[in-house]
Amino acid sequence: MIRIALDAMGGDNAPRVEVEGAVQALRDLPPAFRIQLVGRTAEIEAALQGHGTVDRARLEIVEAPEVVGMGEKPLAAVKGKPRSSIAVGLGLQKGGQSDAFISAGNTGAVMAAATLMLRLHAGVQRAAISPLFPTAVHPVLVLDGGANVDCDARELVGFAHLGSVYVRDVLDRPRPGVGLINVGEEDEKGNAVVKEAHQLLKQTPGINYVGNVEGRDILAGQCKQGRIDVVVCDGFVGNVILKFYESAGRMFMGLMKQAFPDVLGRPEAKQLFRFLDYSEYGGAPLLGVKGVVIICHGSSPARAIMSAVRAAAHMVETHVDQDIGAELAGGGAGAAR
């Protein structure tokens, strides 16, 4: 049995969207999966009433009376609200009562609580938010997506290890190619941190490093040196790329709908729009903590919540958390099993 705790109070439209996403996920997942809705019981029960018959044997409500607001300072909120849906949800995993945690709430608070309560794996200096980007050939994992705006070279090498294990285990790519985001592919390009990271990555065993890559290479899913599966950068750069990428996708879909309104009903168009829709991926795993944590957009629709539940279940099934712990403690990652 796999148990997934879902922060029912975290999103912009909580708990309605979280409850709807949970109900959809239960219909999609095999009977062995359970969902734990964490939050204010009365509000969750009220939201459930609009969904008719729900298999309550697979759905548990865990009371958490406090809510962390989007504008609250993360560390102060974590320490000041021990009965928040974030703290209670992560506490379930810490206590062995749950296998994964998902939240569309305050990102900083989820990161702070996960780091404090679950702790980092040995060998991990910082956890990283790791969104998947759709590309011309295959999804590419980009990390860090915003958790750490300032990173040193060794932390960037650590992200390469985390991303390699995730892509190998969850996406089933035995030898993932790792690129370092830069302003050019040449050795001398970049700031001091990126230059140092480039040299370290070239010497790091267990990492299939393809070299410096540029922003345009993410869209292609490859560069001159070969296939790209993981792109490493600090959280400042990663978050800028992420937000631009998402807005460009929305703009493209909007222009298509405006210029060709009759195309919306065609199967090919629906497939294209689904490919560009972040709700297909659900959220971004927080890699490096001892557990399975997925962070979603605050504005996530029910489909994104459902996808996040599905992604969390797959992470548990593939034992990616255990593999990260084992391989980073041993000083290596990314090698084929």
C-alpha positions as CSV (number, residue, x, y, z in Angstrom):
1,M,0.0,0.0,0.0
2,I,1.3,3.5,-0.9
3,R,0.0,6.4,1.1
4,I,0.2,10.0,-0.3
5,A,-0.5,13.0,2.0
6,L,-2.0,16.0,0.2
7,D,-2.0,19.5,1.7
8,A,-5.7,20.3,1.2
9,M,-5.3,23.9,2.3
10,G,-2.3,25.0,0.3
11,G,-3.5,26.2,-3.1
12,D,-5.2,29.4,-4.2
13,N,-8.6,27.7,-4.4
14,A,-8.1,25.2,-1.5
15,P,-9.6,22.9,-0.5
16,R,-11.9,22.6,-3.5
17,V,-9.2,22.0,-6.1
18,E,-7.2,19.7,-3.9
19,V,-10.2,17.6,-3.1
20,E,-11.2,17.4,-6.8
21,G,-7.7,16.4,-7.8
22,A,-7.6,13.7,-5.1
23,V,-10.9,12.3,-6.2
24,Q,-9.7,12.2,-9.8
25,A,-6.4,10.5,-8.7
26,L,-8.3,7.8,-6.7
27,R,-10.2,6.9,-9.9
28,D,-7.0,6.8,-11.9
29,L,-4.7,4.9,-9.5
30,P,-4.9,1.1,-8.6
31,P,-6.8,0.1,-5.4
32,A,-3.6,-0.2,-3.4
33,F,-3.1,3.5,-3.2
34,R,-4.4,5.7,-0.4
35,I,-4.7,9.5,-0.2
36,Q,-4.5,11.5,3.0
37,L,-6.2,14.9,2.8
38,V,-4.5,17.1,5.4
39,G,-6.3,20.3,6.6
40,R,-9.5,21.6,8.2
41,T,-11.8,18.6,8.4
42,A,-15.1,20.5,8.1
43,E,-13.9,22.4,5.0
44,I,-12.6,19.2,3.4
45,E,-15.9,17.3,4.1
46,A,-17.9,20.2,2.6
47,A,-15.8,20.1,-0.6
48,L,-16.2,16.3,-0.8
49,Q,-20.0,16.5,-0.9
50,G,-19.9,17.8,-4.4
51,H,-18.3,14.6,-5.8
52,G,-20.9,12.0,-5.2
53,T,-19.7,8.6,-4.2
54,V,-16.1,8.5,-3.1
55,D,-14.3,5.4,-1.9
56,R,-13.7,6.5,1.7
57,A,-11.8,3.4,2.5
58,R,-9.0,4.9,0.3
59,L,-9.4,8.4,1.5
60,E,-8.4,9.6,5.0
61,I,-8.9,13.1,6.4
62,V,-6.1,14.3,8.8
63,E,-7.0,17.3,10.9
64,A,-4.6,20.3,10.7
65,P,-6.3,23.5,11.9
66,E,-3.6,26.0,10.9
67,V,-2.8,27.3,7.4
68,V,0.4,28.9,6.2
69,G,-0.4,31.9,4.0
70,M,1.4,32.6,0.8
71,G,2.8,35.8,2.1
72,E,4.2,34.5,5.4
73,K,7.9,34.2,6.1
74,P,8.7,30.5,5.6
75,L,10.8,29.7,8.7
76,A,8.7,31.8,11.0
77,A,5.5,30.1,9.7
78,V,7.0,26.6,10.1
79,K,8.1,27.3,13.7
80,G,5.0,29.3,14.7
81,K,2.4,27.0,13.2
82,P,3.2,23.4,14.2
83,R,-0.3,22.3,13.4
84,S,-0.4,23.7,9.9
85,S,-1.3,21.4,7.0
86,I,2.3,21.6,5.8
87,A,3.8,20.5,9.1
88,V,1.2,17.9,9.8
89,G,1.5,16.4,6.3
90,L,5.3,16.2,6.5
91,G,5.0,14.8,10.0
92,L,3.0,11.9,8.7
93,Q,6.0,10.9,6.4
94,K,8.5,11.5,9.2
95,G,6.5,9.2,11.4
96,G,6.3,6.5,8.8
97,Q,2.5,7.0,8.4
98,S,2.8,8.3,4.8
99,D,5.1,7.7,1.8
100,A,4.9,11.1,0.1
101,F,3.7,14.7,0.6
102,I,2.3,17.1,-2.0
103,S,1.5,20.8,-1.5
104,A,0.5,23.8,-3.6
105,G,1.1,26.1,-0.6
106,N,3.9,28.5,0.4
107,T,6.9,27.1,-1.5
108,G,9.4,28.5,1.0
109,A,7.5,27.0,3.9
110,V,7.3,23.6,2.3
111,M,11.1,23.6,1.6
112,A,11.9,24.8,5.1
113,A,9.6,22.3,6.8
114,A,10.8,19.4,4.7
115,T,14.5,20.3,5.4
116,L,13.9,20.6,9.1
117,M,11.6,17.7,9.6
118,L,12.8,15.1,7.0
119,R,16.4,16.3,6.9
120,L,18.8,16.1,3.9
121,H,20.5,12.9,2.7
122,A,24.1,12.5,3.6
123,G,26.2,14.1,0.9
124,V,23.5,16.6,0.0
125,Q,24.4,20.2,0.7
126,R,21.0,21.7,-0.5
127,A,17.7,20.4,-1.7
128,A,16.6,21.5,-5.1
129,I,13.3,22.1,-6.8
130,S,13.3,20.0,-10.0
131,P,10.7,20.8,-12.6
132,L,10.3,18.9,-15.8
133,F,10.4,20.9,-19.1
134,P,8.7,19.6,-22.2
135,T,11.1,19.7,-25.2
136,A,11.1,18.7,-28.8
137,V,12.2,15.1,-28.0
138,H,11.7,14.3,-24.3
139,P,11.1,16.0,-20.9
140,V,14.2,17.6,-19.4
141,L,14.8,18.0,-15.7
142,V,16.0,21.5,-14.7
143,L,17.4,22.1,-11.2
144,D,17.4,24.2,-9.3
145,G,14.1,25.7,-10.1
146,G,14.1,28.3,-7.4
147,A,15.0,26.9,-4.0
148,N,18.5,28.3,-3.9
149,V,19.2,31.6,-5.7
150,D,22.9,31.6,-4.8
151,C,24.9,28.4,-5.2
152,D,28.6,27.5,-5.2
153,A,30.2,25.2,-7.7
154,R,30.0,22.1,-5.5
155,E,26.3,22.6,-4.9
156,L,25.8,22.7,-8.6
157,V,27.7,19.4,-8.9
158,G,25.4,18.0,-6.2
159,F,22.3,19.0,-8.3
160,A,23.8,17.0,-11.2
161,H,23.9,14.0,-8.9
162,L,20.3,14.4,-7.7
163,G,19.0,15.0,-11.2
164,S,20.9,12.0,-12.6
165,V,19.4,9.6,-10.1
166,Y,15.9,11.0,-10.6
167,V,16.0,10.7,-14.4
168,R,17.6,7.3,-14.3
169,D,15.0,5.9,-11.8
170,V,11.8,7.7,-12.6
171,L,12.2,8.4,-16.3
172,D,14.0,5.1,-16.9
173,R,17.0,6.6,-18.8
174,P,20.0,4.5,-17.8
175,R,22.7,7.1,-18.7
176,P,21.2,10.6,-18.5
177,G,23.2,13.4,-20.1
178,V,23.9,16.4,-17.8
179,G,24.3,20.0,-19.1
180,L,25.4,23.1,-17.2
181,I,23.4,26.2,-18.2
182,N,25.8,28.9,-19.4
183,V,26.0,31.9,-21.8
184,G,28.1,29.8,-24.2
185,E,29.5,26.3,-24.7
186,E,33.2,27.3,-24.6
187,D,35.2,26.5,-21.4
188,E,36.0,30.2,-20.8
189,K,32.4,31.3,-20.8
190,G,30.4,32.2,-17.7
191,N,30.9,33.6,-14.2
192,A,33.4,32.3,-11.7
193,V,31.0,29.8,-10.1
194,V,29.9,28.3,-13.4
195,K,33.5,28.1,-14.7
196,E,34.5,26.2,-11.6
197,A,31.4,23.9,-11.7
198,H,32.2,23.2,-15.4
199,Q,35.7,22.0,-14.5
200,L,34.4,20.0,-11.5
201,L,31.7,18.3,-13.6
202,K,34.2,17.2,-16.2
203,Q,36.2,15.4,-13.5
204,T,33.2,13.9,-11.6
205,P,32.8,10.1,-11.9
206,G,29.3,8.7,-12.4
207,I,28.0,11.8,-14.1
208,N,27.5,11.8,-17.9
209,Y,28.5,15.4,-18.4
210,V,27.9,16.8,-21.9
211,G,29.3,20.2,-21.1
212,N,28.0,23.8,-21.1
213,V,24.6,24.3,-22.7
214,E,22.6,27.4,-23.6
215,G,19.0,28.2,-23.0
216,R,18.0,27.2,-26.5
217,D,19.4,23.7,-26.0
218,I,16.7,23.0,-23.4
219,L,14.0,23.3,-26.0
220,A,15.9,21.0,-28.3
221,G,16.6,18.4,-25.7
222,Q,20.1,18.1,-27.0
223,C,23.3,20.0,-27.8
224,K,26.4,19.5,-30.0
225,Q,27.8,17.2,-27.4
226,G,24.8,14.9,-27.3
227,R,21.5,14.3,-25.6
228,I,20.4,16.4,-22.6
229,D,18.3,14.9,-19.8
230,V,19.3,17.1,-16.9
231,V,20.1,20.8,-16.9
232,V,21.9,22.3,-13.8
233,C,21.8,25.9,-12.7
234,D,21.3,28.0,-9.6
235,G,17.8,28.8,-8.5
236,F,17.8,32.4,-9.7
237,V,18.5,31.4,-13.3
238,G,16.3,28.3,-13.0
239,N,13.3,30.1,-11.8
240,V,13.6,32.8,-14.5
241,I,13.7,30.1,-17.2
242,L,10.8,28.2,-15.6
243,K,8.5,31.3,-15.5
244,F,9.5,32.4,-19.0
245,Y,8.9,28.9,-20.3
246,E,5.5,28.6,-18.8
247,S,4.4,32.0,-20.0
248,A,5.7,31.3,-23.5
249,G,3.7,28.1,-23.6
250,R,0.5,29.9,-22.5
251,M,1.1,32.7,-25.1
252,F,1.5,30.1,-27.9
253,M,-1.7,28.3,-27.0
254,G,-3.6,31.6,-26.7
255,L,-2.3,32.7,-30.2
256,M,-3.3,29.3,-31.7
257,K,-6.8,29.5,-30.2
258,Q,-7.2,33.1,-31.5
259,A,-5.9,32.5,-35.0
260,F,-7.3,29.1,-35.6
261,P,-10.4,28.6,-33.4
262,D,-11.6,25.7,-35.4
263,V,-8.4,23.7,-34.7
264,L,-9.4,23.2,-31.0
265,G,-11.4,20.1,-31.7
266,R,-8.8,18.3,-33.6
267,P,-7.0,15.4,-31.8
268,E,-3.6,16.7,-32.9
269,A,-4.2,20.1,-31.4
270,K,-5.4,18.6,-28.2
271,Q,-2.2,16.5,-28.0
272,L,-0.1,19.6,-28.6
273,F,-1.8,21.7,-26.0
274,R,-1.5,18.8,-23.5
275,F,2.2,18.6,-24.2
276,L,2.7,22.3,-23.4
277,D,0.4,22.2,-20.3
278,Y,2.3,22.2,-17.0
279,S,-0.7,20.4,-15.3
280,E,0.4,17.3,-17.2
281,Y,3.5,17.1,-15.0
282,G,1.7,18.2,-11.8
283,G,4.5,19.7,-9.8
284,A,8.2,19.7,-9.2
285,P,9.9,17.2,-6.8
286,L,12.0,18.6,-4.0
287,L,15.1,16.4,-4.4
288,G,17.7,15.9,-1.7
289,V,15.4,15.6,1.4
290,K,14.9,12.2,3.0
291,G,11.5,11.5,1.6
292,V,9.2,12.2,-1.4
293,V,8.0,15.8,-1.6
294,I,6.3,17.5,-4.6
295,I,5.7,21.2,-4.8
296,C,2.9,22.5,-7.0
297,H,1.8,25.9,-8.3
298,G,-0.5,27.8,-6.0
299,S,-2.8,28.2,-9.0
300,S,-2.8,24.5,-9.9
301,P,-6.0,23.1,-11.3
302,A,-7.4,19.8,-10.3
303,R,-5.7,18.1,-13.2
304,A,-2.3,19.3,-11.9
305,I,-3.0,17.9,-8.4
306,M,-4.1,14.6,-9.9
307,S,-0.8,14.5,-12.0
308,A,1.2,15.4,-8.9
309,V,-0.4,12.5,-7.0
310,R,0.4,10.2,-9.9
311,A,4.0,11.5,-10.0
312,A,4.5,11.0,-6.3
313,A,3.2,7.4,-6.5
314,H,5.7,6.7,-9.3
315,M,8.6,8.2,-7.2
316,V,7.6,5.9,-4.3
317,E,7.3,2.8,-6.6
318,T,10.7,3.4,-8.2
319,H,12.5,4.0,-4.8
320,V,14.2,7.1,-6.1
321,D,14.5,8.5,-2.5
322,Q,16.4,5.4,-1.3
323,D,18.6,5.4,-4.4
324,I,19.5,9.1,-3.8
325,G,20.5,8.3,-0.2
326,A,22.5,5.3,-1.1
327,E,24.4,6.7,-4.1
328,L,25.2,10.2,-2.7
329,A,26.4,8.7,0.5
330,G,28.7,6.6,-1.6
331,G,29.9,9.6,-3.6
332,G,28.5,8.6,-6.9
333,A,25.3,8.8,-9.0
334,G,24.0,8.4,-12.5
335,A,25.5,5.0,-13.3
336,A,23.3,2.4,-14.9
337,R,21.8,-0.2,-12.6
